[in-house]
Amino acid sequence: MMQFNGLKVKQSLIAISIAMGALVFPAQSKPDTQSFAFELGRQSGTFYCRGISLESAIEKGTMGAALAMDLPMSQLDSMDLSSDQAGMALIEGLLDTAIDNCPQRAKTIFREFAALGN
């Protein structure tokens, strides 16, 4: 008759339960900065097309993107959106949405960006 080593069985059961838990509750991965920046741009574009100023649209878009991507505030605070890639993704998302939904207003985006810098 085969005897089981109690410690090995216990370790095996723990390993199986951890593996099953990972399948049921996968760890939330941090979205990459470019994906978040693009979503931020899309969300900002939606607000911008509602007649909101660009600055306010970006503020609201940040929260909208965080909610859409299920991003906790702690991860949002740790994201570096100052890179060229993130900036381009934000502008791409913003223009994509604005051109599709409010083309007349989209023409003023770059002027408003310039005004934000002053």
C-alpha positions in Angstrom: 0.0 0.0 0.0 1.3 3.4 -0.9 1.8 6.0 1.9 1.6 9.7 1.2 4.0 12.1 2.6 1.8 14.5 4.5 4.0 17.5 3.8 4.1 16.9 0.0 0.3 16.5 -0.2 -0.2 19.7 1.8 2.3 21.6 -0.5 0.6 20.3 -3.6 -2.8 21.3 -2.4 -1.5 24.8 -1.6 0.1 25.1 -5.0 -3.1 24.0 -6.7 -5.3 26.4 -4.7 -2.9 29.3 -5.5 -3.0 28.4 -9.2 -6.8 28.1 -9.2 -7.1 31.4 -7.4 -4.9 33.0 -10.1 -7.3 31.8 -12.7 -10.4 33.0 -10.9 -8.9 36.3 -9.7 -6.1 37.2 -12.1 -3.8 39.9 -11.0 -4.6 43.3 -12.5 -1.9 44.3 -14.8 -0.9 47.9 -15.1 -2.0 49.1 -18.5 0.9 50.5 -20.5 1.3 54.2 -20.6 0.5 54.6 -24.3 -2.7 52.7 -24.1 -3.8 54.8 -21.2 -2.8 58.0 -22.9 -4.7 57.1 -26.0 -7.8 56.3 -23.9 -7.3 59.6 -22.1 -7.3 61.3 -25.5 -10.4 59.6 -26.6 -12.2 60.4 -23.3 -11.0 64.0 -23.5 -12.2 64.3 -27.1 -15.6 63.2 -26.0 -15.8 65.9 -23.4 -14.2 68.5 -25.8 -16.9 67.8 -28.3 -19.6 68.6 -25.7 -18.3 72.2 -25.7 -16.0 71.9 -22.7 -12.7 73.8 -22.7 -9.7 71.7 -23.7 -8.1 72.0 -20.2 -11.3 70.9 -18.5 -11.9 68.1 -21.1 -8.4 66.7 -20.3 -9.0 66.8 -16.6 -12.4 65.0 -17.0 -10.9 62.7 -19.6 -8.2 61.6 -17.2 -10.8 60.4 -14.7 -12.9 58.9 -17.5 -9.9 56.9 -18.8 -9.0 55.7 -15.3 -12.5 54.5 -14.9 -12.7 52.9 -18.3 -9.5 51.1 -17.8 -10.3 50.2 -14.2 -7.1 52.0 -13.1 -6.7 52.7 -9.3 -5.6 56.2 -8.4 -2.4 54.8 -7.0 -1.5 53.5 -10.5 -2.7 56.7 -12.1 -0.4 58.8 -9.9 2.6 56.6 -10.8 2.1 56.9 -14.6 4.6 59.1 -16.5 2.6 60.8 -19.2 5.4 63.2 -20.1 7.1 61.0 -22.7 6.8 61.8 -26.4 5.0 58.5 -27.0 2.4 59.2 -24.4 1.9 62.7 -25.7 1.5 61.5 -29.2 -1.0 58.8 -28.1 -3.0 61.4 -26.2 -3.1 63.7 -29.2 -4.0 60.9 -31.5 -6.9 59.8 -29.4 -8.1 63.3 -28.9 -8.0 64.2 -32.6 -9.4 60.9 -33.6 -12.5 61.5 -31.5 -12.8 65.2 -32.2 -12.5 64.9 -36.0 -15.1 62.1 -36.1 -17.6 63.8 -33.7 -17.0 67.6 -33.9 -14.9 68.4 -37.0 -15.5 72.2 -36.7 -14.4 72.3 -33.1 -11.4 70.0 -33.8 -9.9 72.7 -35.9 -9.2 74.8 -32.8 -7.5 72.1 -30.7 -3.9 73.1 -31.6 -4.7 76.8 -30.7 -6.0 75.7 -27.4 -3.0 73.4 -26.8 -0.8 76.5 -27.5 -2.8 78.5 -25.0 -2.4 75.9 -22.3 1.4 76.3 -22.6 1.3 80.0 -21.9 
